[in-house]
């Protein structure tokens, strides 16, 4: 027995422990000795996960103990429910420590309670809480989830008797307990009532009128008033104890004549020596004992003890019952002898199925005689189990094109991805097998999503192909100049520029790239109007001859004098075709001089190879190492490599007269007109500070020279500088012939 703030635990009649609340403490009494088991004199909220004796509680008003000796505490001031396990450790199992109402349907540890005053444990291990200031009763399931089972949160009142408890109104429920019969009793402190919830969840008022008032003894429950009731407990023989402000009272059950008081405290009538507690025996198990020896029989049963019934309007003890082929074991329930079936044992079987069963003869015929079926049209076999789909038996492996099930005559149920009357139709990637566009129009759909591609096509849907060995999706397909429309079929981007099967042909300046005359027959047309010239040719159309062979550019002396330069520069060109090509064309001679590796002077002169040339050099020429380089151009196009003198000419001052150290020009078979020499001599003698340059371009055959050079072009530059007193101030003139 336990009341609010009090709980008993007993292993035997001589081993009893009493647990009770004492403000901020939970205490135990055994054999006259009190022991603190949780909390202290100090109010607080702490200690979860540790020993209960070290925890702090706050005005704990309810305690109960489970059969496995787990102690549950209504820690009222903290608005939580806490549990002490069998090893003495404490945990919060419901509430957050903050007052309120929330969390229904979720874990109890995340819910909010409002000053719960009692807690109790059901036989199933569930926990009931009187959530007093929320005016509800709440339940924690064995897996820790919380629900409201009675009352409406934060709404105080009275109502709902005869309906579901969760729709009722409560007023400050102070205590909740379970009766021996399993009913839930709720003590309403504010409502001055004790309410009861039965096993079906229906709530009713058990005791009290709602008037807060002490009443006299001897009244029945619906006439008794209560004065701020706080607790309830259940004793033996149906006795109920309850506490109210001003006293502790007891309810004793009273049975009317013809009934007896049972151990559960209820009054039960007797019918022929049995009560309703013997439900399988009283009134033959077919009725209810409603008064002394009076049975109220269930429908279709009769007799003083409900022992009589019928099977299809024939009494159960008649020889004709169940068509004389069975026993009537209950109303309209025949147990047939072997070979007979049916509700009244009036049926026989075909292949183990009663003749009137909808499934007899496979549901496709009538069972006319024992194991003899008369099949419907289209069905055959001893059980009407066979039929045809498109002239093939339903159990043949090839029925429905082997892609479905023959469910009834000419009715195929096709497997996924197949269709048609005979399941002969299917798709390849969303297109019907007989559609002209199936497999990208480049293959045959042989089965679901399985394409057999034509030559030159591939991919799951035959969507891929190539043009001349290059994949359709490659940026290089059709030489990058078109799209691969189909196998080996290119569509060129711009037909005015690209053509050919592989878009590999184009035009260079009006000639097709496969024309022998394209690029002046001296190069390859690689792209539209882009020529790639062969060796010895240059220009956007390969129209110019290019001297790709190294020319020789040399001084014929290693030392000369600043006051009187007589050294000659020799340029040797070995490319005869180059000379022939430019023999009557004006070309640019680009000559640059370097003194001591520093730029000195540059001049470009345009003349034919055999024409006179004129240059000028600065008068500031001084001692040092002189180098020269030359390039040839035609129509602004470079037609030779740059050639630099093989070795420098050392320029020094002349201190006294000396013999020239110049190297004489080689003799050639080309005679120079006398007037040229005269011109040179005249110019040298009459101009102060003049350097005269003569150019000789002879053509010499191999036999004439007797050397290994086929063609020699000699560019002779005669440089002369007079140390005259009348020297030009800034520049010296050079003349090349």
Residue, then its C-alpha position, 0 to 999 in steps of 0.5 A: x500500500x502507498x499514499x501520496x509521499x509514502x511507499x511500501x516495499x516488502x520481500x516477505x511479511x517480516x521484511x517491510x521497508x517504508x519510503x517517504x518524502x520529507x520536504x527535500x529528502x527521500x527517507x526509508x524506514x526499516x525495523x524502526x531505523x530511518x535512513x536518508x537515501x536521496x536529497x538533503x536539507x538544502x533545496x536544489x536540483x543537481x546530482x543526476x548520474x551520481x549517487x542519490x544521497x549526493x543529489x539535491x531535491x526541491x519539495x519532493x511530494x511523491x514517491x513510489x517503488x517498482x517491483x524491481x525496487x527502483x524508486x521514482x520521485x515526484x520532484x515537485x519543486x523542480x517540476x521533474x520526475x527522477x529515478x533511483x536505480x537499484x544501485x543507488x544512482x539517480x537520473x531525471x526521466x521526465x521534465x527539464x527543470x523548467x515549469x510548463x507543458x510541452x513535449x507530448x509525443x516526444x522523449x519525456x526528458x525533453x518535456x516540460x512538467x508543472x509541479x508534479x505531485x505523484x508518480x506511480x508505476x503500472x504492472x506493464x512498467x509504464x509510469x503515470x504522473x499527476x502533472x498537478x499544475x497542468x491539470x493533466x495525467x501523463x504517461x511515460x512509455x517503457x521506451x521513454x516517450x510521454x503522452x497526456x492521457x487525461x485532461x487538457x493542458x493548462x485548463x482547469x475544470x470539470x467535464x467529460x464523464x462518460x467519454x474518453x479521459x483525454x477529452x475530459x477536464x480535471x482540476x489540480x489532480x493531486x494523486x494518481x494510482x492503479x487499482x487491483x483491477x487495473x483501473x486508474x484513479x485520480x484524486x482531484x484536489x481542486x475538483x473535490x472528486x475522485x475520478x476513475x478511468x477504465x480499461x477502455x479509457x472512459x472516465x467517470x466520477x467515482x466519489x464526490x460531488x464537486x463541493x469542497x466539504x466534509x461529509x458524514x459517514x455511511x453515505x454512498x459514493x454519489x452522495x459523499x462530499x470531499x474536502x480537498x482530497x489529496x491521496x488514495x490507496x487500495x486495501x484488501x477485499x475492495x476497501x479503498x482509503x483516501x485522505x482529505x483535509x481533515x482526515x483519512x477515510x475508508x470506502x467499504x463495498x456492500x453486496x446486494x442479496x444473491x451476490x458475493x464479495x470477491x477478493x477484488x472488492x467487487x460484488x459478483x452474482x452466482x448462476x448455478x454455482x459460478x460467477x462472471x469471473x468464471x467466464x468460460x463456465x458461467x452460463x455455458x460460456x455463452x452468456x452473463x450472470x445478471x442476477x442469482x441463477x439468471x443468465x442473459x444469453x448471447x444472441x442465438x443461444x437459449x436455455x436456463x444456462x444458455x446451453x442450447x443453440x441451432x445450426x441452420x434452424x436445426x437444434x444442436x442435438x437433432x440427428x438431422x443437424x448439419x445435414x446429418x454429416x457433422x456436429x453442431x458445435x456452436x450456433x450455425x457452426x458445423x464440424x463436418x465428417x470427412x468428405x463433407x464440407x460447407x456450412x451445413x456439411x452439404x457440400x463435397x470437394x473437387x480436388x480438395x476444394x469444397x464444391x461451393x467454394x469460389x476457388x473450386x475447379x480453379x474458379x473456372x468451372x463447376x464441381x458437378x461430382x466428386x473430383x469432376x469439374x465442368x470447365x468454362x469455355x476456354x479452360x481445360x484440365x482436370x481442375x480447369x487450370x489450363x487455358x491458351x494465350x494466342x494458341x499457346x498453353x498458359x504453362x508453356x515457357x514460350x507463352x506471351x513471348x516468354x515476356x509475361x504471364x498468361x493469366x486467362x485465355x488470351x490475356x497476357x500480363x507482361x513483365x516490366x518494360x514489355x507490352x502488347x497482346x502477346x508481350x511482343x512489344x518493348x522499347x529501346x530508350x523510350x522508343x518502340x522497337x518498330x519505330x523508325x527512329x529506334x536506336x537513333x535510326x541506326x540499329x535494331x532494338x533486339x530486346x528492352x534497351x538493347x540495340x544492335x547497331x549498324x556498321x559505323x555506329x555504337x553506343x547504348x542507343x547507337x547514338x555515337x558514330x565517327x567520321x574517318x576514324x574520329x569520334x563524332x563528339x571530338x573537336x577534331x572530327x571532320x578536321x575541326x572544320x565541320x560536323x559528323x552528320x552520320x558515319x563518314x559523312x561530314x557537313x562542312x561549316x563554311x562551304x566557301x572555305x572548306x570542302x571534301x569528304x572530310x572537310x579537309x580541302x580548302x582554298x588558298x588565294x583562289x586555288x584549291x588546296x589539292x591544286x598543283x598550282x596552289x601556293x605558287x607550287x612552292x607550298x601546301x595550303x594548310x588552312x583557308x588562305x594560309x600557305x605553308x611554304x617549302x624550303x627556300x620560299x617565303x611569302x603568304x603565297x610562297x611567292x618569294x625565293x628565300x635564301x635558307x643557306x648560310x651566306x659568307x660575309x667577311x672582311x678581306x683584312x683583319x687590321x686597317x687604319x682609321x685615316x685610310x681604310x682599304x679593307x673590302x667586305x665580301x658577301x658569298x651567296x651559293x644559291x644559284x636559283x636565288x640569284x636567278x629569281x632576283x636578278x632583275x628585281x630590286x631588293x633591300x640591302x640592310x647593313x648594320x655596323x657594330x663598333x666594340x659590340x655596340x651599334x654604330x650605324x644602319x642603312x637600308x638601300x634598295x637596288x638590284x644585285x648588280x646596281x651601284x649602292x651608296x652608304x654613309x657612316x658617321x664621322x665619329x668612327x674611332x678605334x676599335x673592333x668593327x663587325x657588320x651584319x646583312x639581311x636581304x628583303x623583298x617587298x618587305x619580306x625577309x628573303x635571307x637569314x641574317x649573316x654576320x662577319x665571321x671575324x672583326x676588323x680591328x681599326x687603329x690609328x696610323x702613326x706612319x706610312x705602311x704597306x696595306x695589309x688588305x687581301x686582294x680580291x679574287x680574280x673572276x672571269x667577269x670584266x668590270x667596265x673601265x668607267x666604274x674604276x674611273x668613277x671610283x678613282x675620281x670619287x676617291x680623289x675629289x671628295x674629302x672624307x669619302x669612303x668609296x664602295x664598289x660592288x661586283x657581282x660576277x657569276x663564276x662556274x665551278x670549272x673556272x674557279x676550281x673550288x667547291x663553290x658553285x656560285x659566288x656573289x662578291x659584294x665588294x665594299x671599298x672603304x676609304x677615309x682620307x685624313x684631309x684637313x677639309x673633312x666633312x663635319x658630321x658624316x662620311x659618304x659611302x658609295x657602293x657600285 
